[in-house]
């Protein structure tokens, strides 16, 4: 079970797991008043106890839970439905695997599945919603493109299935829940920091040398800095964009000098912020897409301060001060990538191919390019290199993808939880790979030596992790991500 202490002063939520005997232990917390709470009680009635005083190594009161359900199939109660992950919703709804796969490989990056399944529409209405979602340009849903991401026949098939399971008279299903974690998956402390603005669509995180965590907001003119020691958030107002453009920062990165970089996906700019002075500098980006359509995903900053991307059929090295291209390496098969990564020594570029299934790897010194295909609908998107220059990417089809540099070949590792997706993957100093499982409410840790996944269950069932940052200065490492719904999460494994 997940046991939480929620601080009254700043709403920081600290979550630990019980062992098989119901025992649990929190790390040292600041003295004060807390709420003792069970996260995701599911088959039990909710439990919360206010006014619990913490001042040192105190023994906490016993928690006695009362069962709602006596079987592993949970009743269609609204409180239980709100605790179900997207994976569990799909496990519980009727329909074929092909119907559900249409949803999971096409509707999985921008919001939770709960946002879909809490609605009830007829087939005509679902068709209109799907058309807007599939043909609109990114999350603003504007600049409608007649050509969607998949065929009109599949579009109609998905609308028909949604109407059959979430039509005007469709009841909630009896829920099949994933098993609770055991063993190593419970050896973790998870801390959540709520951010001060609602509906900011938080997107990326990056850490600085002082231990602060920076985050971007995808649809507003603010970026922020979290001090994890106090929970204090400092916001920086990004200057207004050009007339007619929407605000919002996509990629964010803190360089070795403490300068913060961000991309304005709708306004087609790159900005840099000096946190010491608060000064922003904006660099217009050269793209052919219309204003308010995505300008090309994510970027990478190399050790010398140049920005890298793949667009319009070439891997480009760009002067970060002017936006001018200083080197272009032509690709043969994939015109662009969604993700962009540079190896620690600046030797290799890597990114998930867009819009097809594959990756682009380039030797920035020799100009050699590799463009291997991956399996159908694997959808590698975003990732990073490990210390051996292997490129790892998270795939929207639920595949962890590796390009092994020594072998010059692809390896794929399917996630163990059904209907889960990925957006990104990061390797730590020990060679283990980390990533958020979108829609399964889990965060994985993968050991390439044993090919074993450890899945940490998150306190919130609808985690949307678009980027992570690993603090390699701690032992074990500490992993951070910002959730689309507006909180920053710290994952501290105990082993």
MIVEX-740366 format. One record per residue (C-alpha): z, x, y negated; residue number from 1. Coordinates in steps of 0.001 Angstrom, whole numbers, plus 524288, in hexadecimal, padded with zeros to 5 digits. Layout:
[[Z X Y] NUM]
...
END
This chain:
[[80000 80000 80000] 1]
[[7FD83 8042D 7F1F0] 2]
[[80A02 80483 7E9DC] 3]
[[808F3 805D7 7DB20] 4]
[[811EA 8091A 7CFDF] 5]
[[80C56 80436 7C2F3] 6]
[[81252 80A4F 7B6BF] 7]
[[816C5 800A6 7AC61] 8]
[[81424 80A45 7A153] 9]
[[805D3 80D55 7A3E2] 10]
[[80175 80531 7AFBE] 11]
[[7FE66 81174 7B7B4] 12]
[[7FD96 80D2C 7C5F9] 13]
[[801F2 816BE 7D082] 14]
[[7FEAA 81307 7DE84] 15]
[[80379 818D7 7EB47] 16]
[[8022E 8146F 7F96C] 17]
[[80C6A 810DB 80364] 18]
[[80CF0 81745 810A8] 19]
[[80D43 80FC7 81D7E] 20]
[[81BD7 80D32 81BA5] 21]
[[81A42 807DD 80DE0] 22]
[[81FDB 813E6 8072C] 23]
[[819A3 81950 7FAE1] 24]
[[81C64 82344 7F04D] 25]
[[817CD 82464 7E233] 26]
[[815AE 83114 7DAE3] 27]
[[81E9A 8343C 7CF75] 28]
[[81C76 82A19 7C4CD] 29]
[[82112 82925 7B6CB] 30]
[[82E37 82245 7B5A4] 31]
[[82D4E 81435 7B14B] 32]
[[82AEB 80623 7B551] 33]
[[82077 802EA 7BF42] 34]
[[81AF0 7F78D 7C6D8] 35]
[[81B42 7F98F 7D594] 36]
[[80F02 7F353 7DB08] 37]
[[80714 7F215 7E76E] 38]
[[7F88B 7F453 7E515] 39]
[[7EF7D 7EBFF 7ED63] 40]
[[7F9A8 7E4DA 7F59E] 41]
[[7EE82 7DCDE 7FB8B] 42]
[[7F45E 7D667 8079E] 43]
[[80199 7D633 800B9] 44]
[[8062F 7CEAC 7F4D6] 45]
[[80611 7D697 7E81D] 46]
[[811DE 7DF07 7E51B] 47]
[[81670 7E463 7D7EB] 48]
[[823EB 7E80B 7D2F2] 49]
[[825CF 7EAA4 7C472] 50]
[[83013 7F303 7BDE6] 51]
[[83138 7FD8E 7C83F] 52]
[[837EE 80937 7C1E8] 53]
[[83325 816DB 7C56A] 54]
[[83B65 82295 7C1B7] 55]
[[839C9 82D8A 7CB7F] 56]
[[83968 82C78 7DA4A] 57]
[[83DAF 81E4E 7DB2C] 58]
[[83D16 81603 7E764] 59]
[[834A1 80A1F 7E4F6] 60]
[[8382B 7FC7F 7E9B5] 61]
[[83333 7F804 7F6E7] 62]
[[826B4 7F025 7F679] 63]
[[825B9 7E484 7FF9B] 64]
[[8186D 7DDF6 8004F] 65]
[[81561 7D063 80545] 66]
[[808EF 7CE09 80CD5] 67]
[[7FE85 7C465 80879] 68]
[[7F5BA 7C67B 81437] 69]
[[7F985 7C98A 82230] 70]
[[7EC19 7CE28 82686] 71]
[[7E27D 7D879 82210] 72]
[[7D9D0 7CDE2 81C34] 73]
[[7DEFA 7CA74 80EB9] 74]
[[7DE1C 7BCB8 80900] 75]
[[7D493 7B9F2 7FDC3] 76]
[[7DF4C 7B9ED 7F3A0] 77]
[[7DB83 7BDB7 7E596] 78]
[[7E657 7C7F2 7E4EA] 79]
[[7E197 7CE21 7F186] 80]
[[7D353 7CD5D 7ED33] 81]
[[7D6CC 7D521 7E0F4] 82]
[[7DBFB 7E03C 7E982] 83]
[[7CFDF 7E169 7F1F0] 84]
[[7C691 7ECCC 7F011] 85]
[[7B7E5 7EAE9 7EF61] 86]
[[7B6D6 7F040 7FD35] 87]
[[7C081 7E609 8020B] 88]
[[7B97D 7DB11 7FB06] 89]
[[7ACC8 7DEF1 801B3] 90]
[[7B37A 7E057 80EE8] 91]
[[7B8D4 7D291 80D3E] 92]
[[7ACD7 7CB6F 80808] 93]
[[7A285 7C5FF 81128] 94]
[[794B0 7CB3C 8112A] 95]
[[78C8A 7D59A 817B7] 96]
[[78E11 7E434 8160A] 97]
[[780A8 7E467 80F94] 98]
[[784F9 7DA5B 80561] 99]
[[79140 7E203 8022B] 100]
[[789E0 7EEE8 801DD] 101]
[[78102 7E96E 7F739] 102]
[[78D15 7E798 7EEE7] 103]
[[793B0 7F47C 7F20C] 104]
[[78823 7FD52 7EEFF] 105]
[[783BD 7F634 7E2B0] 106]
[[78FA3 7F031 7DC10] 107]
[[79A00 7FA8A 7DD67] 108]
[[79B31 80387 7D19C] 109]
[[79EA1 7FB36 7C5D3] 110]
[[7A9BD 7F241 7C9B7] 111]
[[7B246 7EE02 7D506] 112]
[[7ADC1 7E4A8 7DF96] 113]
[[7B921 7DBE5 7DBC2] 114]
[[7B1F8 7D995 7CEFE] 115]
[[7A70E 7D3BE 7D73C] 116]
[[7AECD 7CC78 7E18C] 117]
[[7B846 7C56B 7D894] 118]
[[7ACA6 7BD6F 7D3A3] 119]
[[7A5F8 7B16A 7D961] 120]
[[797B4 7AE50 7D614] 121]
[[78C3C 7A77E 7DC58] 122]
[[7804C 7AF1D 7E0A5] 123]
[[778BB 7ACBF 7D407] 124]
[[78406 7B1ED 7CBE1] 125]
[[78635 7BDBB 7D4B0] 126]
[[777A2 7C0B6 7D349] 127]
[[778B3 7C0E8 7C472] 128]
[[784B2 7C9BA 7C4D9] 129]
[[77E43 7D2FF 7CE79] 130]
[[771DE 7D3C6 7C669] 131]
[[7798B 7D7E3 7BA6A] 132]
[[781AA 7E1AE 7C205] 133]
[[77661 7E7A8 7C996] 134]
[[76C72 7E842 7BE90] 135]
[[77567 7EB5B 7B30D] 136]
[[776D0 7F933 7ADFD] 137]
[[7844C 7FDB1 7B210] 138]
[[790FC 7F6F7 7AEF2] 139]
[[78C9F 7F0FE 7A1E1] 140]
[[782B7 7E8F7 7A9D5] 141]
[[7782A 7E9DF 79F78] 142]
[[76A4F 7EF73 79F0B] 143]
[[76672 7E720 7AAAD] 144]
[[75CC2 7EDC3 7B3DB] 145]
[[753C5 7E4CA 7BBBF] 146]
[[754A1 7EE50 7C71B] 147]
[[7620A 7EDE9 7CD4D] 148]
[[768F4 7F76A 7D64B] 149]
[[7648B 7EFF6 7E25B] 150]
[[75A28 7E61F 7E63D] 151]
[[759B3 7D7DD 7E1BE] 152]
[[75B2B 7D3BC 7F007] 153]
[[767D1 7DB79 7F175] 154]
[[76C79 7D64B 7E457] 155]
[[76A7C 7C85A 7E93D] 156]
[[770FB 7CB8E 7F630] 157]
[[77D15 7D0DD 7EF5E] 158]
[[77E08 7C4CC 7E6A0] 159]
[[77D00 7BC02 7F2A3] 160]
[[787E7 7C353 7F99F] 161]
[[790D2 7C334 7EDA4] 162]
[[78ED9 7B48F 7EC2B] 163]
[[7923F 7B2A5 7FA8D] 164]
[[79F38 7B9F3 7F9AB] 165]
[[7A2D8 7B7E9 7EB39] 166]
[[79C40 7AB13 7E824] 167]
[[7A27B 7A014 7E02D] 168]
[[7A9EA 79AF1 7EBF4] 169]
[[7AC44 7A79C 7F34B] 170]
[[7BA92 7A9EE 7F6AC] 171]
[[7C0C4 7B751 7F705] 172]
[[7C006 7BCF7 804BA] 173]
[[7CB5E 7C05A 80D7F] 174]
[[7CCD8 7CED2 80AA9] 175]
[[7CBD1 7DA32 813EF] 176]
[[7D382 7E589 80E37] 177]
[[7D15F 7F3EA 81081] 178]
[[7DCBD 7FAA3 81788] 179]
[[7E7A3 80076 80F7F] 180]
[[7E7B6 80F54 80E61] 181]
[[7EF20 817E0 817DF] 182]
[[7F24E 82644 8198D] 183]
[[7EC5F 82FBF 80FEB] 184]
[[7E673 824A9 80802] 185]
[[7F450 820F4 803B4] 186]
[[7F802 82EBA 7FF39] 187]
[[7F41B 82C98 7F12A] 188]
[[7F933 82896 7E3CA] 189]
[[7F01C 8204C 7DB62] 190]
[[7F2C6 81EC3 7CCD2] 191]
[[7EB7A 81534 7C40D] 192]
[[7EAED 815B7 7B542] 193]
[[7E66A 80986 7AE33] 194]
[[7DD82 80BE6 7A294] 195]
[[7DFBE 8053B 79575] 196]
[[7D31C 7FD57 79479] 197]
[[7CE3C 7F280 79D30] 198]
[[7C06C 7F1B6 7A2A8] 199]
[[7BC72 7FF4F 79E3D] 200]
[[7B4B0 801AE 7AACF] 201]
[[7BA8B 80F45 7AC57] 202]
[[7B0ED 81865 7B2FA] 203]
[[7B3D2 826FE 7B418] 204]
[[7BF50 83069 7B3F7] 205]
[[7C099 83EE0 7B12D] 206]
[[7CCA6 84769 7AFF3] 207]
[[7CF91 851AA 7A5B2] 208]
[[7D70C 85E7A 7A6AA] 209]
[[7E398 85819 7A1A8] 210]
[[7E42D 84E45 7ACBF] 211]
[[7DF38 842BA 7A4CB] 212]
[[7D580 83926 7AAA5] 213]
[[7C9FD 834A5 7A263] 214]
[[7C2C0 82800 7A51A] 215]
[[7B690 8213B 7A025] 216]
[[7B45A 812D1 79D9C] 217]
[[7A70F 80DB3 7A162] 218]
[[7A5C6 8027A 797C9] 219]
[[7AE14 805BC 78BF8] 220]
[[7AEF6 80FF9 7814D] 221]
[[7BB97 81657 78612] 222]
[[7BED9 821B7 78EFD] 223]
[[7CCAB 8257E 79268] 224]
[[7D603 8301C 796CF] 225]
[[7E167 82D6A 79FF2] 226]
[[7ED62 83635 7A003] 227]
[[7F261 83407 7ADFC] 228]
[[7FFBD 83982 7AAA2] 229]
[[802C5 82E5B 7A151] 230]
[[7F858 8242A 7A41C] 231]
[[7F419 824ED 795DF] 232]
[[7E5CA 821EF 7933B] 233]
[[7DF23 82744 7870F] 234]
[[7D269 8208B 78377] 235]
[[7C6FA 8267B 77C20] 236]
[[7BD6C 81D89 77535] 237]
[[7AF7A 821C0 777CE] 238]
[[7A7A0 82085 76B17] 239]
[[79E62 814D7 76A46] 240]
[[7917E 81628 77166] 241]
[[78447 813E8 76B0B] 242]
[[78098 805EA 7670D] 243]
[[77CA6 7FD47 77253] 244]
[[78343 8059D 77CAF] 245]
[[78F14 801F4 784D9] 246]
[[79AE9 80AFB 78509] 247]
[[7A0A8 810BA 7915D] 248]
[[7A2E4 81DD8 797F1] 249]
[[79E7A 82061 7A5F3] 250]
[[7A043 82EAF 7A9FF] 251]
[[7ABEF 8363B 7A4AA] 252]
[[7AF29 84496 7A6E3] 253]
[[7B8E2 84E4B 7A139] 254]
[[7B35E 85C1A 7A088] 255]
[[7BAA6 86907 7A1FF] 256]
[[7BD22 8697E 79341] 257]
[[7C35C 85C01 792E4] 258]
[[7B791 8556A 78C98] 259]
[[7B527 847AC 791BA] 260]
[[7A718 8438D 794A3] 261]
[[7A225 835B9 79692] 262]
[[79570 82E62 7989B] 263]
[[79215 8219E 791B3] 264]
[[78A51 81AAD 79C27] 265]
[[7856D 80F71 793B2] 266]
[[783AF 816A0 786B2] 267]
[[77D40 8228C 78D27] 268]
[[785CE 82D30 7875C] 269]
[[78E9A 8383B 78BB1] 270]
[[79AE7 83A8B 783C4] 271]
[[7A504 8454F 78362] 272]
[[7B2FC 843EF 77E7E] 273]
[[7BC35 84E8F 77A15] 274]
[[7C996 84865 77D17] 275]
[[7D08B 851D4 773F8] 276]
[[7C951 84D1F 767F1] 277]
[[7C4DC 83FC9 76CE0] 278]
[[7B6F3 84307 76895] 279]
[[7AB6F 83D35 77000] 280]
[[79DBD 842E5 7702F] 281]
[[79283 83AA5 77582] 282]
[[78601 83FF2 77BAB] 283]
[[77AA7 8364E 77D54] 284]
[[77548 83673 78B2D] 285]
[[766B8 83605 78DEB] 286]
[[763DF 82B00 79777] 287]
[[758B2 82172 79942] 288]
[[76138 815AE 79CDC] 289]
[[762DD 80B02 7928F] 290]
[[76F75 80A9D 78ADA] 291]
[[77A9D 8043A 79268] 292]
[[774B0 8078F 79F92] 293]
[[77BBE 8125C 7A746] 294]
[[77754 81FC0 7A2C7] 295]
[[77885 82701 7AF94] 296]
[[78593 826A1 7B641] 297]
[[78E44 83281 7B5D0] 298]
[[78D62 840A3 7B1A0] 299]
[[792B6 84E00 7B51D] 300]
[[79797 858DA 7AC3A] 301]
[[79572 8669B 7B16E] 302]
[[79E75 8725A 7AF11] 303]
[[79611 876A4 7A385] 304]
[[796E6 86979 79CB7] 305]
[[7896C 863FD 79FF2] 306]
[[78795 855E2 7A47E] 307]
[[77FC9 852F7 7B0D9] 308]
[[778FA 84685 7B533] 309]
[[76D59 841BE 7BD34] 310]
[[76429 83844 7B68E] 311]
[[7557A 835F9 7B5E4] 312]
[[752A8 83E94 7C19A] 313]
[[759DC 84B11 7BE2D] 314]
[[76705 851A6 7BE5E] 315]
[[769F4 854B3 7B026] 316]
[[772FA 85E6B 7A9A0] 317]
[[77620 8597B 79C00] 318]
[[77BFD 86012 79012] 319]
[[7888D 85853 78E1F] 320]
[[78883 85AAC 77F68] 321]
[[77AC1 855C3 77C9E] 322]
[[77656 84DC1 7886E] 323]
[[76A56 85681 78A00] 324]
[[765C2 859D5 797B6] 325]
[[7661D 86877 79A6E] 326]
[[76217 86844 7A8CF] 327]
[[75B2E 85E84 7B197] 328]
[[759C5 85F2F 7C068] 329]
[[74FD3 8557B 7C5AF] 330]
[[753CD 84C85 7D0E5] 331]
[[749C1 84888 7DB02] 332]
[[74F24 83BD2 7E068] 333]
[[75A79 83620 7D8A8] 334]
[[7584C 83378 7CA14] 335]
[[766B5 8331F 7C6B7] 336]
[[774CA 83365 7CB2D] 337]
[[78051 82AD2 7C800] 338]
[[78A7D 83571 7C9B7] 339]
[[789F5 84348 7C478] 340]
[[79246 84EB7 7C8F8] 341]
[[7924B 85D7B 7C729] 342]
[[79871 86711 7D0A2] 343]
[[7A401 86F04 7CBA8] 344]
[[79B81 87B0E 7C966] 345]
[[790A9 87331 7C2F2] 346]
[[786FE 876DD 7CD9F] 347]
[[783E8 86978 7D339] 348]
[[7815C 85BD5 7CDF2] 349]
[[78362 84FAE 7D63F] 350]
[[781F4 84116 7D491] 351]
[[77FD9 8347C 7DBEC] 352]
[[77195 83051 7DB27] 353]
[[76E02 8246C 7D30A] 354]
[[7690B 81A7A 7D679] 355]
[[766ED 81EDF 7E496] 356]
[[76FBB 823A0 7EF9D] 357]
[[770C0 83259 7EECF] 358]
[[7761D 83DC5 7E713] 359]
[[77063 847FE 7DDFF] 360]
[[7758C 855E1 7DF10] 361]
[[77019 860A2 7D660] 362]
[[7724F 86F40 7D5AB] 363]
[[7739A 8711E 7C704] 364]
[[77053 87FA9 7C813] 365]
[[76469 87F87 7D115] 366]
[[75F66 871E5 7CDEE] 367]
[[75F0C 86DEE 7DC53] 368]
[[76153 85F50 7DE97] 369]
[[76575 857C8 7EABF] 370]
[[7639A 848FD 7EB47] 371]
[[7681A 84416 7F898] 372]
[[7683C 8359A 7FBE4] 373]
[[774A3 82F08 80087] 374]
[[775C3 82309 8092E] 375]
[[770A5 815F6 80455] 376]
[[779C1 80F78 7FA69] 377]
[[78349 81AE3 7FACB] 378]
[[7814B 81C0A 7EC17] 379]
[[787B0 82929 7E8CA] 380]
[[78B59 82860 7DA80] 381]
[[79516 831CF 7D4DD] 382]
[[79CF3 83D6C 7D970] 383]
[[7A036 84BD6 7D81E] 384]
[[79EBE 858F2 7DEFA] 385]
[[7A94D 85EE5 7E776] 386]
[[7AD05 86D45 7E6D2] 387]
[[7A267 87096 7F0D3] 388]
[[797DD 86A61 7E835] 389]
[[7963C 85EA5 7F124] 390]
[[79328 85263 7E961] 391]
[[79AF0 84605 7EC93] 392]
[[7976B 83870 7E7A5] 393]
[[79CC7 82ACF 7E94B] 394]
[[792F3 820BB 7EDE1] 395]
[[79248 81263 7EA29] 396]
[[78F1F 80F23 7F855] 397]
[[79C3C 81470 7FCF2] 398]
[[797BF 8221F 800B2] 399]
[[79E1F 82ED9 7FCA2] 400]
[[79283 8380C 7FB39] 401]
[[79294 846E4 7FC20] 402]
[[78761 85039 7F93B] 403]
[[78B44 85C66 800B0] 404]
[[78639 867FB 7F8FE] 405]
[[78637 871A4 80462] 406]
[[77EB4 8685B 80D45] 407]
[[77682 861F9 80282] 408]
[[77896 854C5 808F2] 409]
[[77F82 847C5 8071E] 410]
[[78B99 8432E 80E6F] 411]
[[7908C 83530 80D16] 412]
[[79E1F 8300D 8102A] 413]
[[79FD8 8212C 81014] 414]
[[7AC6B 81BD7 80A5F] 415]
[[7B5BA 8166B 814AB] 416]
[[7B856 809A6 80D63] 417]
[[7ADCF 7FF1A 80E3B] 418]
[[7A670 7FA6E 8021F] 419]
[[7AB94 805B3 7F9E6] 420]
[[7A338 80CB6 7EFF0] 421]
[[7A439 8192F 7E80B] 422]
[[7A037 81DCC 7DAA2] 423]
[[7A4AE 82BF7 7DAA4] 424]
[[7AAF6 836C8 7E2B2] 425]
[[7B26A 84324 7DEF6] 426]
[[7B62F 84F38 7E6C9] 427]
[[7C34A 855F1 7E48E] 428]
[[7C735 86454 7E54A] 429]
[[7CA17 862F0 7F3DE] 430]
[[7BCAC 85D93 7F731] 431]
[[7C13F 84F99 7F958] 432]
[[7B928 844D5 7F30C] 433]
[[7BEF6 8393C 7EBA6] 434]
[[7B951 82C6A 7E6FA] 435]
[[7BC76 81E5B 7E3D5] 436]
[[7B7A4 8140A 7ED31] 437]
[[7B294 8096A 7E46B] 438]
[[7B620 7FBBD 7E947] 439]
[[7BF01 7FFF0 7F47B] 440]
[[7CB0B 802E7 7EC37] 441]
[[7CBE6 81082 7F206] 442]
[[7CA62 81E99 7EDC8] 443]
[[7C5AA 8282C 7F812] 444]
[[7C881 83658 7FB17] 445]
[[7BE8E 83CCD 8041B] 446]
[[7C035 84977 80B94] 447]
[[7B2A8 84F28 80E7B] 448]
[[7B844 85826 818F9] 449]
[[7BD21 84CE1 82150] 450]
[[7B459 8423A 81B87] 451]
[[7C09B 839DD 81A3B] 452]
[[7C326 82FEA 80F7C] 453]
[[7D0C0 82CD2 80A4C] 454]
[[7D08F 8201F 8029C] 455]
[[7DB3F 81DB8 7F88A] 456]
[[7DD1E 80F48 7F592] 457]
[[7DD6A 80C3F 7E6FE] 458]
[[7E75C 802D3 7E110] 459]
[[7DC86 7FACE 7DACC] 460]
[[7D2CE 7F4E1 7E46B] 461]
[[7C6B7 7F60E 7DBCA] 462]
[[7C5B3 8046B 7D822] 463]
[[7B929 8086E 7D131] 464]
[[7B8D2 8175E 7D0B2] 465]
[[7AD01 81CC5 7C97C] 466]
[[7B1E4 82A9C 7C77D] 467]
[[7BD66 832DD 7CBD0] 468]
[[7C3B8 83F41 7C6F3] 469]
[[7CB2C 84876 7CFE5] 470]
[[7D660 850C2 7CADA] 471]
[[7D5B5 85CC9 7D396] 472]
[[7E16E 86321 7CD04] 473]
[[7EAFD 85B17 7D52B] 474]
[[7EE34 85C9E 7E390] 475]
[[7E9FE 85393 7E9AC] 476]
[[7DF5D 85079 7DFE2] 477]
[[7E0A7 844B1 7D6E3] 478]
[[7D580 83B00 7D5BC] 479]
[[7D2EA 8324D 7C9EE] 480]
[[7C982 82715 7C7B9] 481]
[[7C7F5 81C73 7BD7A] 482]
[[7C5B7 80EC5 7C251] 483]
[[7BB65 80616 7BC34] 484]
[[7C5DD 7FBAC 7BA36] 485]
[[7CDB9 80409 7B0B4] 486]
[[7D7B6 80D0B 7B6E0] 487]
[[7D870 81B71 7BA7D] 488]
[[7DD07 81EB2 7C836] 489]
[[7E36D 82B47 7CCF2] 490]
[[7E365 82E18 7DB8E] 491]
[[7ED4D 83837 7E02E] 492]
[[7EC88 83B1A 7EEB7] 493]
[[7F91D 84048 7F49F] 494]
[[7F210 848D3 7FE74] 495]
END
